[in-house]
Amino acid sequence: MKYTPLKRKTKVVFVQLGSPEAPTPKALRKYLREFLGDPRLIDWNPFIWKMILNCFVLPFRPKKSAKLYERIWDGESFPLITNTIEFTKNVEKELQSIDSKGHVEVNHAFLLSPPYVNEVYDDWEEDLKNGVGATKLMVIPMFPQYSESTVASGIDTLAKELSKRVKIPNFEVITNFHRTHAFVDNSVRIVDNKLQDLIDSGVKPEMLLLTFHGMQKRRILEKGDDYYRHCYETYRLIVDRLKNINPENTMMTFQSKFGSEEWITPYTDEVVEDLIKQGKKEIVVYSPSFVADCLETTDELGHELVEDAKEWGGNVYAIDCLNVDEKWCKDFAKYTYTQAEGSAQDKEDIEYQLVASDYDEMPSLSSDGKSISISREVLHHSFDKD
């Protein structure tokens, strides 16, 4: 057998959650069975949760969810899928201009939709046979903030796949990118642009809500998940750089509760209703938990919350995710190249650094007599870990 030496190359895979095959009860039942069956997502007693899922959730929720997904269906696909595909193509195109030697290639994969992680792995093994395979695998889950229920779930999928394979490359997983210049600066830009557009049209934005995907408080208080801290860091880094609204007219909120447990507060819909009752009726919302629009941003915030606000006597203006914004794609291509090929100093320079005093105004969490506040020592330690 003749062997050809492989040239240094990193295969970068952008991993997203995925969407149902179609907005139908059948497709939603399949999707929800896998999605809600993930023990990282629902970390209850597996025996009890399996009974609840199969007896109470799957018989009824798919029909309701299908109606919601139908509102964001373009006839062929969903925004999360189309935006992720286009984003990857745009990043690949930009990489060609900054990576003349072809040391970095990019792909996308979904946890719950094709192409699945195993399919991308199959492609890598096929490339090896043809002498053009990558020598390193880098996985970037496309969730800016780390959480067990998203990033760790993706790592589980990768680990499960590796357990089946003989050939395993050097690999690395990037577990968060919420402090990067690429993410923060472009979020600031699109939020400021939206605020300016509203001002130019005669609307004076009174409040800006940075609304994040929710999580049970228990996960932070008892399990030590970093998600809440990462959300606050995101909030702080964005609002401190905005030009078209003062930080005191902004809030960090959370949406998408599920089940009866207490989730991180304040809840976005309750905040909007209270603000309108107080006379602040022009409210802008942006969700930095996501870089591609999905059901939660397009429908829950962009449709349901907008309609609710009108009933309460106010207006909500939802800002789209970064999606396939040209500057965002270019900057993330540079970020990707730096992660794959950059020096240690290069990697330090791609994100903002915070100091302990930046957390002075971070609300503490409490539930059932338990509370969490992050000490300066913990904060300094966490800087070294992220």
C-alpha positions as CSV (number, residue, x, y, z in Angstrom):
1,M,0.0,0.0,0.0
2,K,1.3,3.4,-1.0
3,Y,1.0,6.2,1.5
4,T,0.9,10.0,0.8
5,P,2.0,12.3,3.6
6,L,-0.8,14.6,4.7
7,K,-0.3,18.3,4.7
8,R,-1.3,20.3,7.8
9,K,-4.9,21.2,7.7
10,T,-7.7,21.9,10.3
11,K,-11.2,20.8,9.5
12,V,-13.5,23.2,11.4
13,V,-17.1,22.1,11.9
14,F,-19.8,24.7,12.9
15,V,-22.4,22.7,14.9
16,Q,-26.0,23.9,15.3
17,L,-29.0,22.2,16.8
18,G,-31.1,21.7,13.7
19,S,-34.8,21.9,12.9
20,P,-37.6,19.5,12.1
21,E,-37.9,18.0,8.7
22,A,-41.2,19.8,8.1
23,P,-43.9,21.7,10.1
24,T,-46.1,18.6,10.6
25,P,-47.0,16.8,13.8
26,K,-45.2,13.6,12.5
27,A,-42.0,15.5,11.9
28,L,-42.3,17.4,15.2
29,R,-42.9,14.2,17.1
30,K,-39.7,12.7,15.7
31,Y,-37.8,15.9,16.4
32,L,-39.1,16.4,19.9
33,R,-38.5,12.8,20.9
34,E,-34.8,13.2,20.1
35,F,-34.5,16.8,21.3
36,L,-36.3,16.4,24.6
37,G,-34.8,12.9,25.1
38,D,-31.4,14.4,25.6
39,P,-30.4,13.9,29.2
40,R,-28.3,17.1,29.0
41,L,-31.3,19.1,28.1
42,I,-33.8,17.5,30.6
43,D,-31.6,16.4,33.5
44,W,-34.4,14.9,35.6
45,N,-34.6,11.3,36.7
46,P,-34.4,9.5,33.3
47,F,-37.1,6.9,34.2
48,I,-39.6,9.6,35.4
49,W,-38.8,11.9,32.5
50,K,-39.2,9.1,29.9
51,M,-42.7,8.4,31.3
52,I,-43.6,12.1,31.1
53,L,-42.2,12.5,27.7
54,N,-44.0,9.5,26.1
55,C,-47.3,9.8,28.0
56,F,-47.8,13.5,28.3
57,V,-45.5,15.5,26.0
58,L,-45.2,13.6,22.7
59,P,-49.0,12.8,22.4
60,F,-49.9,16.4,22.5
61,R,-47.1,18.9,22.0
62,P,-46.1,18.0,18.4
63,K,-49.5,19.3,17.0
64,K,-49.1,22.6,18.9
65,S,-45.4,23.0,17.9
66,A,-46.2,22.2,14.3
67,K,-48.4,25.2,14.1
68,L,-45.7,27.4,15.4
69,Y,-43.0,26.0,13.1
70,E,-45.4,26.5,10.1
71,R,-45.2,30.3,10.7
72,I,-41.5,30.3,10.0
73,W,-41.5,27.7,7.2
74,D,-40.5,29.1,3.8
75,G,-41.9,26.1,1.9
76,E,-38.7,24.2,1.9
77,S,-36.8,24.8,5.1
78,F,-36.5,26.8,8.3
79,P,-34.3,29.9,9.0
80,L,-31.9,28.1,11.3
81,I,-31.0,25.6,8.5
82,T,-30.8,28.1,5.6
83,N,-28.8,30.7,7.6
84,T,-26.3,28.1,8.9
85,I,-25.7,26.8,5.4
86,E,-25.3,30.3,3.9
87,F,-23.1,31.4,6.9
88,T,-20.7,28.5,6.3
89,K,-20.5,29.2,2.6
90,N,-19.7,32.9,3.4
91,V,-17.1,32.0,6.0
92,E,-15.5,29.5,3.5
93,K,-15.3,32.2,0.8
94,E,-13.7,34.7,3.2
95,L,-11.2,32.1,4.4
96,Q,-10.0,31.6,0.8
97,S,-8.8,35.2,0.8
98,I,-7.0,35.0,4.1
99,D,-5.8,31.4,4.0
100,S,-3.9,31.1,0.7
101,K,-2.2,27.8,1.7
102,G,-5.6,26.1,2.4
103,H,-4.7,25.2,6.0
104,V,-8.3,25.6,7.2
105,E,-11.5,24.2,5.8
106,V,-15.0,24.7,7.2
107,N,-18.1,22.5,7.3
108,H,-21.4,22.6,9.1
109,A,-23.3,19.9,10.9
110,F,-26.5,19.7,12.9
111,L,-27.3,17.6,16.0
112,L,-30.9,17.0,14.9
113,S,-30.9,17.5,11.1
114,P,-28.7,16.4,8.2
115,P,-25.8,16.7,7.7
116,Y,-25.3,15.0,11.0
117,V,-22.0,14.9,12.8
118,N,-21.4,11.3,11.7
119,E,-21.8,12.4,8.0
120,V,-19.2,15.1,8.3
121,Y,-16.9,12.5,10.0
122,D,-17.5,10.1,7.1
123,D,-16.4,12.8,4.7
124,W,-13.2,13.3,6.6
125,E,-12.4,9.6,6.5
126,E,-13.1,9.6,2.8
127,D,-10.7,12.5,2.3
128,L,-8.0,10.6,4.2
129,K,-8.3,7.8,1.7
130,N,-7.7,10.3,-1.1
131,G,-4.7,11.8,0.6
132,V,-6.4,15.2,1.3
133,G,-7.8,14.7,4.8
134,A,-7.4,17.2,7.6
135,T,-4.8,16.5,10.3
136,K,-6.9,18.2,13.0
137,L,-10.6,18.5,13.8
138,M,-11.9,21.7,15.5
139,V,-15.6,21.8,16.6
140,I,-17.3,25.2,17.2
141,P,-20.8,24.8,18.6
142,M,-22.6,27.9,17.4
143,F,-23.9,28.9,20.8
144,P,-22.0,32.0,22.0
145,Q,-22.4,31.2,25.7
146,Y,-21.5,27.9,27.3
147,S,-24.2,25.8,28.9
148,E,-24.5,22.1,29.7
149,S,-27.7,21.8,27.8
150,T,-26.3,23.1,24.5
151,V,-22.5,22.9,24.2
152,A,-22.0,19.9,26.5
153,S,-24.8,18.1,24.6
154,G,-22.9,18.6,21.3
155,I,-19.7,17.4,22.9
156,D,-21.6,14.2,24.0
157,T,-22.6,13.7,20.4
158,L,-19.0,14.0,19.2
159,A,-17.7,11.7,22.0
160,K,-20.3,9.1,21.0
161,E,-19.2,9.3,17.4
162,L,-15.5,9.0,18.4
163,S,-16.3,5.9,20.4
164,K,-17.3,4.1,17.1
165,R,-14.3,5.2,15.1
166,V,-10.8,3.7,14.6
167,K,-9.2,6.8,13.1
168,I,-9.3,9.8,15.5
169,P,-7.6,13.0,14.6
170,N,-6.2,15.6,17.0
171,F,-9.3,17.6,18.0
172,E,-10.4,20.7,19.9
173,V,-13.8,22.0,20.9
174,I,-14.4,25.7,21.4
175,T,-16.9,25.9,24.2
176,N,-17.8,29.7,24.0
177,F,-17.2,32.8,21.9
178,H,-19.4,35.4,23.6
179,R,-16.5,37.7,24.5
180,T,-14.9,37.7,21.1
181,H,-14.6,40.9,19.1
182,A,-16.3,39.2,16.2
183,F,-19.5,38.5,18.2
184,V,-19.6,41.5,20.4
185,D,-18.7,44.2,17.9
186,N,-21.1,42.9,15.3
187,S,-23.9,42.6,17.8
188,V,-23.3,46.2,18.9
189,R,-23.3,47.3,15.3
190,I,-26.6,45.7,14.3
191,V,-28.3,46.8,17.6
192,D,-27.1,50.4,17.2
193,N,-28.2,50.4,13.5
194,K,-31.7,49.2,14.5
195,L,-31.9,51.9,17.2
196,Q,-30.8,54.5,14.8
197,D,-33.3,53.3,12.2
198,L,-36.1,53.6,14.7
199,I,-35.0,57.1,15.8
200,D,-34.8,58.2,12.1
201,S,-38.4,56.9,11.6
202,G,-39.7,59.0,14.5
203,V,-39.7,56.3,17.2
204,K,-37.8,56.9,20.4
205,P,-36.7,53.6,21.9
206,E,-37.3,53.8,25.7
207,M,-35.8,50.4,26.7
208,L,-33.6,47.7,25.2
209,L,-33.9,44.2,26.4
210,L,-31.0,41.8,25.8
211,T,-33.1,38.6,26.2
212,F,-31.4,35.2,26.6
213,H,-32.6,31.7,26.3
214,G,-33.8,30.6,29.7
215,M,-32.4,27.9,32.1
216,Q,-33.5,26.4,35.3
217,K,-32.0,28.3,38.3
218,R,-31.1,24.9,39.8
219,R,-28.5,24.3,37.1
220,I,-26.6,27.4,38.1
221,L,-27.1,27.2,41.9
222,E,-26.5,23.5,42.4
223,K,-24.5,22.4,39.4
224,G,-22.4,25.5,38.8
225,D,-23.2,26.0,35.1
226,D,-21.4,29.0,33.7
227,Y,-24.3,30.0,31.5
228,Y,-25.6,32.9,33.7
229,R,-22.2,34.4,34.1
230,H,-21.6,34.2,30.3
231,C,-25.0,35.9,29.7
232,Y,-24.1,38.7,32.0
233,E,-20.7,39.1,30.4
234,T,-22.4,39.3,27.0
235,Y,-24.9,41.9,28.3
236,R,-22.2,44.0,29.8
237,L,-19.9,43.9,26.8
238,I,-22.7,44.9,24.4
239,V,-24.5,47.6,26.4
240,D,-21.3,49.4,27.4
241,R,-20.4,49.9,23.7
242,L,-23.8,51.0,22.4
243,K,-24.0,54.6,21.2
244,N,-27.8,55.0,20.6
245,I,-29.1,54.1,24.1
246,N,-27.8,54.6,27.6
247,P,-26.9,51.5,29.7
248,E,-29.5,52.5,32.4
249,N,-32.2,52.0,29.7
250,T,-31.2,48.4,29.1
251,M,-32.0,45.1,30.9
252,M,-31.0,41.5,30.8
253,T,-34.0,39.2,30.6
254,F,-34.7,35.5,29.9
255,Q,-37.4,33.8,27.8
256,S,-38.6,30.3,26.9
257,K,-39.6,28.5,30.2
258,F,-40.4,24.8,30.1
259,G,-41.9,22.8,32.9
260,S,-42.7,23.8,36.5
261,E,-39.2,24.6,37.8
262,E,-38.2,28.1,38.6
263,W,-36.1,29.5,35.7
264,I,-33.7,32.4,35.6
265,T,-35.5,35.7,36.0
266,P,-36.6,38.3,35.1
267,Y,-38.8,36.7,32.4
268,T,-38.9,38.7,29.2
269,D,-42.7,38.8,28.6
270,E,-43.3,39.9,32.2
271,V,-40.8,42.7,32.0
272,V,-42.3,43.9,28.7
273,E,-45.8,44.0,30.2
274,D,-44.5,45.8,33.4
275,L,-42.6,48.3,31.3
276,I,-45.7,49.1,29.2
277,K,-47.8,49.5,32.3
278,Q,-45.2,52.0,33.6
279,G,-45.5,54.0,30.4
280,K,-42.4,52.8,28.6
281,K,-44.1,51.7,25.4
282,E,-41.3,51.6,22.8
283,I,-39.2,48.5,23.6
284,V,-36.4,46.9,21.5
285,V,-35.4,43.3,22.0
286,Y,-32.3,41.4,20.9
287,S,-31.4,37.8,21.7
288,P,-27.6,37.3,21.9
289,S,-28.1,33.6,22.8
290,F,-28.4,32.9,19.1
291,V,-26.4,33.8,16.0
292,A,-29.0,32.4,13.6
293,D,-32.7,33.0,13.7
294,C,-34.9,30.1,14.9
295,L,-38.3,29.5,16.3
296,E,-37.4,31.3,19.5
297,T,-36.3,34.5,17.9
298,T,-38.5,34.6,14.8
299,D,-41.8,33.5,16.3
300,E,-41.6,33.7,20.1
301,L,-39.9,37.2,20.1
302,G,-40.6,38.5,16.7
303,H,-44.3,37.4,16.5
304,E,-45.8,36.4,19.8
305,L,-44.1,39.0,22.0
306,V,-44.8,41.7,19.4
307,E,-48.5,40.8,19.4
308,D,-48.7,40.6,23.2
309,A,-47.1,44.1,23.5
310,K,-49.7,45.6,21.2
311,E,-52.4,44.1,23.4
312,W,-50.8,45.7,26.4
313,G,-50.6,49.0,24.7
314,G,-47.0,49.2,23.5
315,N,-44.6,48.2,20.8
316,V,-41.8,45.6,20.6
317,Y,-39.2,45.8,17.9
318,A,-37.3,42.6,17.5
319,I,-33.8,42.7,16.0
320,D,-32.8,39.8,13.8
321,C,-29.8,37.6,14.7
322,L,-26.5,38.1,13.0
323,N,-27.4,35.4,10.5
324,V,-25.4,35.9,7.3
325,D,-24.5,39.6,7.8
326,E,-21.5,40.2,5.6
327,K,-19.3,41.8,8.3
328,W,-20.2,39.1,10.8
329,C,-19.2,36.3,8.3
330,K,-15.9,38.1,7.5
331,D,-15.0,38.6,11.2
332,F,-15.9,35.1,12.2
333,A,-13.8,33.7,9.3
334,K,-10.8,35.6,10.8
335,Y,-11.7,34.3,14.3
336,T,-11.9,30.8,12.9
337,Y,-8.6,31.1,11.2
338,T,-7.0,32.5,14.4
339,Q,-8.3,29.6,16.5
340,A,-7.0,27.1,14.0
341,E,-3.7,28.7,13.0
342,G,-3.0,31.6,15.3
343,S,-0.4,31.9,18.1
344,A,-1.3,32.0,21.8
345,Q,-1.0,35.8,21.7
346,D,-3.3,35.9,18.6
347,K,-5.9,34.0,20.5
348,E,-5.7,36.3,23.5
349,D,-6.3,39.3,21.2
350,I,-9.5,38.0,19.7
351,E,-11.7,38.6,22.7
352,Y,-12.4,41.3,25.2
353,Q,-11.1,40.9,28.8
354,L,-13.2,41.8,31.8
355,V,-12.1,42.7,35.3
356,A,-13.9,41.9,38.6
357,S,-15.5,45.3,38.9
358,D,-17.4,44.6,35.7
359,Y,-19.6,42.3,37.7
360,D,-20.5,44.7,40.5
361,E,-24.0,45.2,39.0
362,M,-24.6,41.6,38.1
363,P,-27.9,40.5,39.8
364,S,-27.4,37.5,42.2
365,L,-29.6,34.5,41.8
366,S,-31.6,33.0,44.6
367,S,-34.1,30.2,44.9
368,D,-35.6,28.4,48.0
369,G,-33.1,30.0,50.3
370,K,-30.1,29.3,48.1
371,S,-28.2,32.1,46.4
372,I,-25.2,32.6,44.2
373,S,-22.9,35.5,43.9
374,I,-19.6,35.3,42.1
375,S,-16.6,36.3,44.2
376,R,-13.6,38.2,42.8
377,E,-11.5,35.1,43.3
378,V,-13.8,32.9,41.3
379,L,-14.0,35.5,38.6
380,H,-10.2,35.7,38.2
381,H,-10.0,31.9,38.2
382,S,-12.7,31.7,35.5
383,F,-10.7,34.1,33.3
384,D,-7.9,31.6,33.1
385,K,-10.3,28.7,32.3
386,D,-12.4,30.2,29.4
